[in-house]
């Protein structure tokens, strides 16, 4: 399973998403996504153990 971290202009993580469609929804909602990086496998495991990445996205 692939997860993505979305960053703002200052390099702060503002969202974690599982699909590119989720990223586009956040952009349409006005989130200032400046960069998207695919998470490493060891980072993605944490998302799958703690719940859905959308739980991190407080705007969803």
mmCIF file of the N, C-alpha and C atoms, coordinates in Angstrom:
data_MODEL
# 
_entry.id   MODEL 
# 
loop_
_atom_site.group_PDB 
_atom_site.id 
_atom_site.type_symbol 
_atom_site.label_atom_id 
_atom_site.label_alt_id 
_atom_site.label_comp_id 
_atom_site.label_asym_id 
_atom_site.label_entity_id 
_atom_site.label_seq_id 
_atom_site.pdbx_PDB_ins_code 
_atom_site.Cartn_x 
_atom_site.Cartn_y 
_atom_site.Cartn_z 
_atom_site.occupancy 
_atom_site.B_iso_or_equiv 
_atom_site.pdbx_formal_charge 
_atom_site.auth_seq_id 
_atom_site.auth_comp_id 
_atom_site.auth_asym_id 
_atom_site.auth_atom_id 
_atom_site.pdbx_PDB_model_num 
ATOM 1   N N  . UNK A 1 1  ? 0.834   -1.168 0.000  1.00 0.00 ? 1  UNK A N  1 
ATOM 2   C CA . UNK A 1 1  ? 0.000   0.000  0.000  1.00 0.00 ? 1  UNK A CA 1 
ATOM 3   C C  . UNK A 1 1  ? 0.888   1.245  0.000  1.00 0.00 ? 1  UNK A C  1 
ATOM 4   N N  . UNK A 1 2  ? 0.571   2.205  -0.832 1.00 0.00 ? 2  UNK A N  1 
ATOM 5   C CA . UNK A 1 2  ? 1.372   3.413  -0.963 1.00 0.00 ? 2  UNK A CA 1 
ATOM 6   C C  . UNK A 1 2  ? 0.681   4.576  -0.257 1.00 0.00 ? 2  UNK A C  1 
ATOM 7   N N  . UNK A 1 3  ? 1.434   5.324  0.512  1.00 0.00 ? 3  UNK A N  1 
ATOM 8   C CA . UNK A 1 3  ? 0.931   6.524  1.168  1.00 0.00 ? 3  UNK A CA 1 
ATOM 9   C C  . UNK A 1 3  ? 1.792   7.700  0.740  1.00 0.00 ? 3  UNK A C  1 
ATOM 10  N N  . UNK A 1 4  ? 1.215   8.890  0.788  1.00 0.00 ? 4  UNK A N  1 
ATOM 11  C CA . UNK A 1 4  ? 1.917   10.095 0.390  1.00 0.00 ? 4  UNK A CA 1 
ATOM 12  C C  . UNK A 1 4  ? 1.844   11.131 1.501  1.00 0.00 ? 4  UNK A C  1 
ATOM 13  N N  . UNK A 1 5  ? 2.917   11.885 1.684  1.00 0.00 ? 5  UNK A N  1 
ATOM 14  C CA . UNK A 1 5  ? 2.935   13.018 2.602  1.00 0.00 ? 5  UNK A CA 1 
ATOM 15  C C  . UNK A 1 5  ? 2.879   14.286 1.772  1.00 0.00 ? 5  UNK A C  1 
ATOM 16  N N  . UNK A 1 6  ? 2.024   15.220 2.198  1.00 0.00 ? 6  UNK A N  1 
ATOM 17  C CA . UNK A 1 6  ? 1.877   16.499 1.519  1.00 0.00 ? 6  UNK A CA 1 
ATOM 18  C C  . UNK A 1 6  ? 2.466   17.589 2.411  1.00 0.00 ? 6  UNK A C  1 
ATOM 19  N N  . UNK A 1 7  ? 3.273   18.456 1.813  1.00 0.00 ? 7  UNK A N  1 
ATOM 20  C CA . UNK A 1 7  ? 3.983   19.491 2.558  1.00 0.00 ? 7  UNK A CA 1 
ATOM 21  C C  . UNK A 1 7  ? 3.585   20.873 2.062  1.00 0.00 ? 7  UNK A C  1 
ATOM 22  N N  . UNK A 1 8  ? 3.642   21.865 2.972  1.00 0.00 ? 8  UNK A N  1 
ATOM 23  C CA . UNK A 1 8  ? 3.403   23.248 2.583  1.00 0.00 ? 8  UNK A CA 1 
ATOM 24  C C  . UNK A 1 8  ? 4.721   23.900 2.172  1.00 0.00 ? 8  UNK A C  1 
ATOM 25  N N  . UNK A 1 9  ? 4.702   25.202 1.907  1.00 0.00 ? 9  UNK A N  1 
ATOM 26  C CA . UNK A 1 9  ? 5.896   25.925 1.449  1.00 0.00 ? 9  UNK A CA 1 
ATOM 27  C C  . UNK A 1 9  ? 7.033   25.902 2.469  1.00 0.00 ? 9  UNK A C  1 
ATOM 28  N N  . UNK A 1 10 ? 6.718   25.796 3.760  1.00 0.00 ? 10 UNK A N  1 
ATOM 29  C CA . UNK A 1 10 ? 7.736   25.781 4.807  1.00 0.00 ? 10 UNK A CA 1 
ATOM 30  C C  . UNK A 1 10 ? 8.258   24.373 5.097  1.00 0.00 ? 10 UNK A C  1 
ATOM 31  N N  . UNK A 1 11 ? 7.748   23.369 4.395  1.00 0.00 ? 11 UNK A N  1 
ATOM 32  C CA . UNK A 1 11 ? 8.202   21.998 4.592  1.00 0.00 ? 11 UNK A CA 1 
ATOM 33  C C  . UNK A 1 11 ? 7.478   21.260 5.697  1.00 0.00 ? 11 UNK A C  1 
ATOM 34  N N  . UNK A 1 12 ? 6.391   21.824 6.201  1.00 0.00 ? 12 UNK A N  1 
ATOM 35  C CA . UNK A 1 12 ? 5.609   21.201 7.264  1.00 0.00 ? 12 UNK A CA 1 
ATOM 36  C C  . UNK A 1 12 ? 4.617   20.213 6.655  1.00 0.00 ? 12 UNK A C  1 
ATOM 37  N N  . UNK A 1 13 ? 4.486   19.031 7.261  1.00 0.00 ? 13 UNK A N  1 
ATOM 38  C CA . UNK A 1 13 ? 3.514   18.046 6.791  1.00 0.00 ? 13 UNK A CA 1 
ATOM 39  C C  . UNK A 1 13 ? 2.124   18.580 7.094  1.00 0.00 ? 13 UNK A C  1 
ATOM 40  N N  . UNK A 1 14 ? 1.287   18.667 6.059  1.00 0.00 ? 14 UNK A N  1 
ATOM 41  C CA . UNK A 1 14 ? -0.067  19.160 6.278  1.00 0.00 ? 14 UNK A CA 1 
ATOM 42  C C  . UNK A 1 14 ? -1.116  18.089 6.021  1.00 0.00 ? 14 UNK A C  1 
ATOM 43  N N  . UNK A 1 15 ? -0.727  16.971 5.395  1.00 0.00 ? 15 UNK A N  1 
ATOM 44  C CA . UNK A 1 15 ? -1.673  15.891 5.141  1.00 0.00 ? 15 UNK A CA 1 
ATOM 45  C C  . UNK A 1 15 ? -0.917  14.623 4.770  1.00 0.00 ? 15 UNK A C  1 
ATOM 46  N N  . UNK A 1 16 ? -1.579  13.506 5.020  1.00 0.00 ? 16 UNK A N  1 
ATOM 47  C CA . UNK A 1 16 ? -1.105  12.211 4.533  1.00 0.00 ? 16 UNK A CA 1 
ATOM 48  C C  . UNK A 1 16 ? -2.254  11.594 3.774  1.00 0.00 ? 16 UNK A C  1 
ATOM 49  N N  . UNK A 1 17 ? -1.971  11.143 2.563  1.00 0.00 ? 17 UNK A N  1 
ATOM 50  C CA . UNK A 1 17 ? -3.014  10.621 1.690  1.00 0.00 ? 17 UNK A CA 1 
ATOM 51  C C  . UNK A 1 17 ? -2.615  9.254  1.163  1.00 0.00 ? 17 UNK A C  1 
ATOM 52  N N  . UNK A 1 18 ? -3.630  8.498  0.751  1.00 0.00 ? 18 UNK A N  1 
ATOM 53  C CA . UNK A 1 18 ? -3.365  7.179  0.195  1.00 0.00 ? 18 UNK A CA 1 
ATOM 54  C C  . UNK A 1 18 ? -3.446  7.175  -1.329 1.00 0.00 ? 18 UNK A C  1 
ATOM 55  N N  . UNK A 1 19 ? -4.150  8.139  -1.908 1.00 0.00 ? 19 UNK A N  1 
ATOM 56  C CA . UNK A 1 19 ? -4.283  8.174  -3.363 1.00 0.00 ? 19 UNK A CA 1 
ATOM 57  C C  . UNK A 1 19 ? -4.022  9.586  -3.888 1.00 0.00 ? 19 UNK A C  1 
ATOM 58  N N  . UNK A 1 20 ? -3.722  9.657  -5.175 1.00 0.00 ? 20 UNK A N  1 
ATOM 59  C CA . UNK A 1 20 ? -3.546  10.960 -5.819 1.00 0.00 ? 20 UNK A CA 1 
ATOM 60  C C  . UNK A 1 20 ? -4.878  11.706 -5.873 1.00 0.00 ? 20 UNK A C  1 
ATOM 61  N N  . UNK A 1 21 ? -6.000  10.970 -5.931 1.00 0.00 ? 21 UNK A N  1 
ATOM 62  C CA . UNK A 1 21 ? -7.311  11.607 -5.935 1.00 0.00 ? 21 UNK A CA 1 
ATOM 63  C C  . UNK A 1 21 ? -7.548  12.366 -4.633 1.00 0.00 ? 21 UNK A C  1 
ATOM 64  N N  . UNK A 1 22 ? -7.130  11.792 -3.491 1.00 0.00 ? 22 UNK A N  1 
ATOM 65  C CA . UNK A 1 22 ? -7.275  12.479 -2.211 1.00 0.00 ? 22 UNK A CA 1 
ATOM 66  C C  . UNK A 1 22 ? -6.452  13.769 -2.200 1.00 0.00 ? 22 UNK A C  1 
ATOM 67  N N  . UNK A 1 23 ? -5.267  13.719 -2.782 1.00 0.00 ? 23 UNK A N  1 
ATOM 68  C CA . UNK A 1 23 ? -4.412  14.903 -2.852 1.00 0.00 ? 23 UNK A CA 1 
ATOM 69  C C  . UNK A 1 23 ? -5.095  15.993 -3.671 1.00 0.00 ? 23 UNK A C  1 
ATOM 70  N N  . UNK A 1 24 ? -5.698  15.615 -4.795 1.00 0.00 ? 24 UNK A N  1 
ATOM 71  C CA . UNK A 1 24 ? -6.377  16.595 -5.650 1.00 0.00 ? 24 UNK A CA 1 
ATOM 72  C C  . UNK A 1 24 ? -7.587  17.186 -4.944 1.00 0.00 ? 24 UNK A C  1 
ATOM 73  N N  . UNK A 1 25 ? -8.304  16.398 -4.156 1.00 0.00 ? 25 UNK A N  1 
ATOM 74  C CA . UNK A 1 25 ? -9.442  16.914 -3.391 1.00 0.00 ? 25 UNK A CA 1 
ATOM 75  C C  . UNK A 1 25 ? -8.957  17.976 -2.410 1.00 0.00 ? 25 UNK A C  1 
ATOM 76  N N  . UNK A 1 26 ? -7.861  17.705 -1.719 1.00 0.00 ? 26 UNK A N  1 
ATOM 77  C CA . UNK A 1 26 ? -7.322  18.683 -0.773 1.00 0.00 ? 26 UNK A CA 1 
ATOM 78  C C  . UNK A 1 26 ? -6.888  19.957 -1.482 1.00 0.00 ? 26 UNK A C  1 
ATOM 79  N N  . UNK A 1 27 ? -6.304  19.826 -2.657 1.00 0.00 ? 27 UNK A N  1 
ATOM 80  C CA . UNK A 1 27 ? -5.909  21.020 -3.427 1.00 0.00 ? 27 UNK A CA 1 
ATOM 81  C C  . UNK A 1 27 ? -7.136  21.841 -3.816 1.00 0.00 ? 27 UNK A C  1 
ATOM 82  N N  . UNK A 1 28 ? -8.204  21.150 -4.249 1.00 0.00 ? 28 UNK A N  1 
ATOM 83  C CA . UNK A 1 28 ? -9.431  21.864 -4.610 1.00 0.00 ? 28 UNK A CA 1 
ATOM 84  C C  . UNK A 1 28 ? -10.060 22.534 -3.394 1.00 0.00 ? 28 UNK A C  1 
ATOM 85  N N  . UNK A 1 29 ? -9.836  21.972 -2.210 1.00 0.00 ? 29 UNK A N  1 
ATOM 86  C CA . UNK A 1 29 ? -10.352 22.563 -0.970 1.00 0.00 ? 29 UNK A CA 1 
ATOM 87  C C  . UNK A 1 29 ? -9.511  23.762 -0.535 1.00 0.00 ? 29 UNK A C  1 
ATOM 88  N N  . UNK A 1 30 ? -8.396  23.990 -1.223 1.00 0.00 ? 30 UNK A N  1 
ATOM 89  C CA . UNK A 1 30 ? -7.570  25.153 -0.933 1.00 0.00 ? 30 UNK A CA 1 
ATOM 90  C C  . UNK A 1 30 ? -6.379  24.901 -0.035 1.00 0.00 ? 30 UNK A C  1 
ATOM 91  N N  . UNK A 1 31 ? -6.068  23.625 0.244  1.00 0.00 ? 31 UNK A N  1 
ATOM 92  C CA . UNK A 1 31 ? -4.893  23.332 1.066  1.00 0.00 ? 31 UNK A CA 1 
ATOM 93  C C  . UNK A 1 31 ? -3.643  23.732 0.293  1.00 0.00 ? 31 UNK A C  1 
ATOM 94  N N  . UNK A 1 32 ? -2.685  24.401 0.927  1.00 0.00 ? 32 UNK A N  1 
ATOM 95  C CA . UNK A 1 32 ? -1.485  24.904 0.237  1.00 0.00 ? 32 UNK A CA 1 
ATOM 96  C C  . UNK A 1 32 ? -0.424  23.818 0.043  1.00 0.00 ? 32 UNK A C  1 
ATOM 97  N N  . UNK A 1 33 ? -0.725  22.827 -0.768 1.00 0.00 ? 33 UNK A N  1 
ATOM 98  C CA . UNK A 1 33 ? 0.190   21.710 -0.986 1.00 0.00 ? 33 UNK A CA 1 
ATOM 99  C C  . UNK A 1 33 ? 1.266   22.144 -1.979 1.00 0.00 ? 33 UNK A C  1 
ATOM 100 N N  . UNK A 1 34 ? 2.499   22.244 -1.489 1.00 0.00 ? 34 UNK A N  1 
ATOM 101 C CA . UNK A 1 34 ? 3.621   22.657 -2.331 1.00 0.00 ? 34 UNK A CA 1 
ATOM 102 C C  . UNK A 1 34 ? 4.411   21.465 -2.843 1.00 0.00 ? 34 UNK A C  1 
ATOM 103 N N  . UNK A 1 35 ? 4.399   20.366 -2.078 1.00 0.00 ? 35 UNK A N  1 
ATOM 104 C CA . UNK A 1 35 ? 5.187   19.189 -2.463 1.00 0.00 ? 35 UNK A CA 1 
ATOM 105 C C  . UNK A 1 35 ? 4.492   17.930 -1.968 1.00 0.00 ? 35 UNK A C  1 
ATOM 106 N N  . UNK A 1 36 ? 4.580   16.870 -2.760 1.00 0.00 ? 36 UNK A N  1 
ATOM 107 C CA . UNK A 1 36 ? 4.036   15.566 -2.386 1.00 0.00 ? 36 UNK A CA 1 
ATOM 108 C C  . UNK A 1 36 ? 5.160   14.557 -2.505 1.00 0.00 ? 36 UNK A C  1 
ATOM 109 N N  . UNK A 1 37 ? 5.366   13.785 -1.433 1.00 0.00 ? 37 UNK A N  1 
ATOM 110 C CA . UNK A 1 37 ? 6.403   12.745 -1.459 1.00 0.00 ? 37 UNK A CA 1 
ATOM 111 C C  . UNK A 1 37 ? 5.800   11.398 -1.074 1.00 0.00 ? 37 UNK A C  1 
ATOM 112 N N  . UNK A 1 38 ? 6.200   10.367 -1.803 1.00 0.00 ? 38 UNK A N  1 
ATOM 113 C CA . UNK A 1 38 ? 5.782   9.017  -1.445 1.00 0.00 ? 38 UNK A CA 1 
ATOM 114 C C  . UNK A 1 38 ? 6.489   8.621  -0.159 1.00 0.00 ? 38 UNK A C  1 
ATOM 115 N N  . UNK A 1 39 ? 5.726   8.066  0.770  1.00 0.00 ? 39 UNK A N  1 
ATOM 116 C CA . UNK A 1 39 ? 6.306   7.661  2.041  1.00 0.00 ? 39 UNK A CA 1 
ATOM 117 C C  . UNK A 1 39 ? 7.120   6.382  1.860  1.00 0.00 ? 39 UNK A C  1 
ATOM 118 N N  . UNK A 1 40 ? 8.164   6.231  2.656  1.00 0.00 ? 40 UNK A N  1 
ATOM 119 C CA . UNK A 1 40 ? 8.948   5.008  2.658  1.00 0.00 ? 40 UNK A CA 1 
ATOM 120 C C  . UNK A 1 40 ? 8.102   3.900  3.280  1.00 0.00 ? 40 UNK A C  1 
ATOM 121 N N  . UNK A 1 41 ? 8.431   2.662  2.960  1.00 0.00 ? 41 UNK A N  1 
ATOM 122 C CA . UNK A 1 41 ? 7.658   1.535  3.489  1.00 0.00 ? 41 UNK A CA 1 
ATOM 123 C C  . UNK A 1 41 ? 7.546   1.573  5.002  1.00 0.00 ? 41 UNK A C  1 
ATOM 124 N N  . UNK A 1 42 ? 8.653   1.885  5.689  1.00 0.00 ? 42 UNK A N  1 
ATOM 125 C CA . UNK A 1 42 ? 8.614   1.889  7.151  1.00 0.00 ? 42 UNK A CA 1 
ATOM 126 C C  . UNK A 1 42 ? 7.745   3.024  7.695  1.00 0.00 ? 42 UNK A C  1 
ATOM 127 N N  . UNK A 1 43 ? 7.608   4.123  6.958  1.00 0.00 ? 43 UNK A N  1 
ATOM 128 C CA . UNK A 1 43 ? 6.714   5.207  7.370  1.00 0.00 ? 43 UNK A CA 1 
ATOM 129 C C  . UNK A 1 43 ? 5.259   4.823  7.110  1.00 0.00 ? 43 UNK A C  1 
ATOM 130 N N  . UNK A 1 44 ? 5.010   4.185  5.988  1.00 0.00 ? 44 UNK A N  1 
ATOM 131 C CA . UNK A 1 44 ? 3.657   3.805  5.612  1.00 0.00 ? 44 UNK A CA 1 
ATOM 132 C C  . UNK A 1 44 ? 3.084   2.761  6.560  1.00 0.00 ? 44 UNK A C  1 
ATOM 133 N N  . UNK A 1 45 ? 3.921   1.911  7.129  1.00 0.00 ? 45 UNK A N  1 
ATOM 134 C CA . UNK A 1 45 ? 3.446   0.900  8.077  1.00 0.00 ? 45 UNK A CA 1 
ATOM 135 C C  . UNK A 1 45 ? 2.771   1.576  9.260  1.00 0.00 ? 45 UNK A C  1 
ATOM 136 N N  . UNK A 1 46 ? 3.315   2.682  9.705  1.00 0.00 ? 46 UNK A N  1 
ATOM 137 C CA . UNK A 1 46 ? 2.723   3.404  10.830 1.00 0.00 ? 46 UNK A CA 1 
ATOM 138 C C  . UNK A 1 46 ? 1.316   3.855  10.480 1.00 0.00 ? 46 UNK A C  1 
ATOM 139 N N  . UNK A 1 47 ? 1.097   4.351  9.266  1.00 0.00 ? 47 UNK A N  1 
ATOM 140 C CA . UNK A 1 47 ? -0.238  4.770  8.849  1.00 0.00 ? 47 UNK A CA 1 
ATOM 141 C C  . UNK A 1 47 ? -1.208  3.592  8.863  1.00 0.00 ? 47 UNK A C  1 
ATOM 142 N N  . UNK A 1 48 ? -0.764  2.463  8.341  1.00 0.00 ? 48 UNK A N  1 
ATOM 143 C CA . UNK A 1 48 ? -1.674  1.324  8.271  1.00 0.00 ? 48 UNK A CA 1 
ATOM 144 C C  . UNK A 1 48 ? -1.954  0.743  9.653  1.00 0.00 ? 48 UNK A C  1 
ATOM 145 N N  . UNK A 1 49 ? -1.037  0.902  10.605 1.00 0.00 ? 49 UNK A N  1 
ATOM 146 C CA . UNK A 1 49 ? -1.267  0.403  11.963 1.00 0.00 ? 49 UNK A CA 1 
ATOM 147 C C  . UNK A 1 49 ? -2.135  1.351  12.789 1.00 0.00 ? 49 UNK A C  1 
ATOM 148 N N  . UNK A 1 50 ? -2.061  2.638  12.516 1.00 0.00 ? 50 UNK A N  1 
ATOM 149 C CA . UNK A 1 50 ? -2.773  3.606  13.344 1.00 0.00 ? 50 UNK A CA 1 
ATOM 150 C C  . UNK A 1 50 ? -4.122  4.011  12.766 1.00 0.00 ? 50 UNK A C  1 
ATOM 151 N N  . UNK A 1 51 ? -4.438  3.572  11.586 1.00 0.00 ? 51 UNK A N  1 
ATOM 152 C CA . UNK A 1 51 ? -5.724  3.914  10.992 1.00 0.00 ? 51 UNK A CA 1 
ATOM 153 C C  . UNK A 1 51 ? -5.553  4.490  9.610  1.00 0.00 ? 51 UNK A C  1 
ATOM 154 N N  . UNK A 1 52 ? -6.610  5.031  9.098  1.00 0.00 ? 52 UNK A N  1 
ATOM 155 C CA . UNK A 1 52 ? -6.627  5.588  7.757  1.00 0.00 ? 52 UNK A CA 1 
ATOM 156 C C  . UNK A 1 52 ? -5.826  6.880  7.699  1.00 0.00 ? 52 UNK A C  1 
ATOM 157 N N  . UNK A 1 53 ? -5.116  7.124  6.595  1.00 0.00 ? 53 UNK A N  1 
ATOM 158 C CA . UNK A 1 53 ? -4.398  8.392  6.476  1.00 0.00 ? 53 UNK A CA 1 
ATOM 159 C C  . UNK A 1 53 ? -5.357  9.584  6.469  1.00 0.00 ? 53 UNK A C  1 
ATOM 160 N N  . UNK A 1 54 ? -6.610  9.363  6.087  1.00 0.00 ? 54 UNK A N  1 
ATOM 161 C CA . UNK A 1 54 ? -7.567  10.472 6.082  1.00 0.00 ? 54 UNK A CA 1 
ATOM 162 C C  . UNK A 1 54 ? -7.871  10.951 7.495  1.00 0.00 ? 54 UNK A C  1 
ATOM 163 N N  . UNK A 1 55 ? -7.596  10.131 8.514  1.00 0.00 ? 55 UNK A N  1 
ATOM 164 C CA . UNK A 1 55 ? -7.786  10.562 9.893  1.00 0.00 ? 55 UNK A CA 1 
ATOM 165 C C  . UNK A 1 55 ? -6.819  11.698 10.232 1.00 0.00 ? 55 UNK A C  1 
ATOM 166 N N  . UNK A 1 56 ? -5.669  11.737 9.546  1.00 0.00 ? 56 UNK A N  1 
ATOM 167 C CA . UNK A 1 56 ? -4.698  12.803 9.748  1.00 0.00 ? 56 UNK A CA 1 
ATOM 168 C C  . UNK A 1 56 ? -5.161  14.097 9.096  1.00 0.00 ? 56 UNK A C  1 
ATOM 169 N N  . UNK A 1 57 ? -5.950  13.977 8.038  1.00 0.00 ? 57 UNK A N  1 
ATOM 170 C CA . UNK A 1 57 ? -6.431  15.132 7.298  1.00 0.00 ? 57 UNK A CA 1 
ATOM 171 C C  . UNK A 1 57 ? -7.651  15.689 8.023  1.00 0.00 ? 57 UNK A C  1 
ATOM 172 N N  . UNK A 1 58 ? -7.478  16.729 8.787  1.00 0.00 ? 58 UNK A N  1 
ATOM 173 C CA . UNK A 1 58 ? -8.563  17.250 9.607  1.00 0.00 ? 58 UNK A CA 1 
ATOM 174 C C  . UNK A 1 58 ? -9.650  17.913 8.785  1.00 0.00 ? 58 UNK A C  1 
ATOM 175 N N  . UNK A 1 59 ? -9.407  18.212 7.518  1.00 0.00 ? 59 UNK A N  1 
ATOM 176 C CA . UNK A 1 59 ? -10.418 18.837 6.672  1.00 0.00 ? 59 UNK A CA 1 
ATOM 177 C C  . UNK A 1 59 ? -11.382 17.823 6.079  1.00 0.00 ? 59 UNK A C  1 
ATOM 178 N N  . UNK A 1 60 ? -11.032 16.561 6.093  1.00 0.00 ? 60 UNK A N  1 
ATOM 179 C CA . UNK A 1 60 ? -11.908 15.516 5.527  1.00 0.00 ? 60 UNK A CA 1 
ATOM 180 C C  . UNK A 1 60 ? -13.021 15.205 6.478  1.00 0.00 ? 60 UNK A C  1 
# 
